[in-house]
């Protein structure tokens, strides 16, 4: 990914958020390692969300 592209996921305390923006507004083309990293972030977000839900 170049510096103009943004790919991130996070848990903000009430929802899992995902942003994927290409440099020109196009869909992002991700390599295998980038997909694995994104899946890892999403799994962490899901774990945080589930942990917060059990605290309620």
C-alpha positions as CSV (number, residue, x, y, z in Angstrom):
1,X,0.0,0.0,0.0
2,X,1.2,3.5,-0.7
3,X,1.1,6.4,1.7
4,X,-2.2,7.7,0.3
5,X,-4.1,4.5,1.1
6,X,-5.6,3.9,4.5
7,X,-6.6,0.5,5.8
8,X,-7.4,0.1,9.5
9,X,-9.8,-1.6,12.0
10,X,-10.5,-0.7,15.6
11,X,-13.0,-1.2,18.4
12,X,-14.2,2.2,19.7
13,X,-16.1,1.0,22.7
14,X,-19.5,0.5,21.0
15,X,-18.7,-0.7,17.5
16,X,-16.1,-2.3,15.3
17,X,-14.9,0.3,12.8
18,X,-13.2,-0.4,9.5
19,X,-11.8,2.0,7.0
20,X,-10.4,1.0,3.6
21,X,-9.7,4.0,1.3
22,X,-7.6,3.9,-1.8
23,X,-5.4,6.8,-3.0
24,X,-7.9,7.7,-5.7
25,X,-11.0,6.4,-3.9
26,X,-10.7,3.0,-5.7
27,X,-11.1,-0.3,-3.9
28,X,-7.8,-1.5,-2.3
29,X,-5.9,-4.4,-3.8
30,X,-4.5,-6.3,-0.9
31,X,-1.8,-8.9,-0.9
32,X,-1.9,-12.0,1.2
33,X,0.1,-10.5,4.1
34,X,-2.1,-7.4,4.2
35,X,-5.2,-9.6,4.3
36,X,-3.8,-11.6,7.2
37,X,-2.9,-8.5,9.1
38,X,-6.4,-7.1,8.6
39,X,-8.0,-10.3,9.7
40,X,-5.8,-10.2,12.8
41,X,-6.9,-6.7,13.6
42,X,-10.6,-7.6,13.1
43,X,-10.2,-10.7,15.3
44,X,-8.7,-8.5,18.0
45,X,-11.6,-6.0,17.6
46,X,-14.1,-8.8,17.9
47,X,-12.5,-10.1,21.1
48,X,-12.6,-6.6,22.6
49,X,-16.2,-6.2,21.6
50,X,-17.2,-9.6,23.0
51,X,-15.3,-8.9,26.3
52,X,-17.1,-5.6,26.6
53,X,-20.4,-7.3,26.0
54,X,-19.8,-9.8,28.9
55,X,-19.1,-6.9,31.2
56,X,-22.6,-5.4,30.7
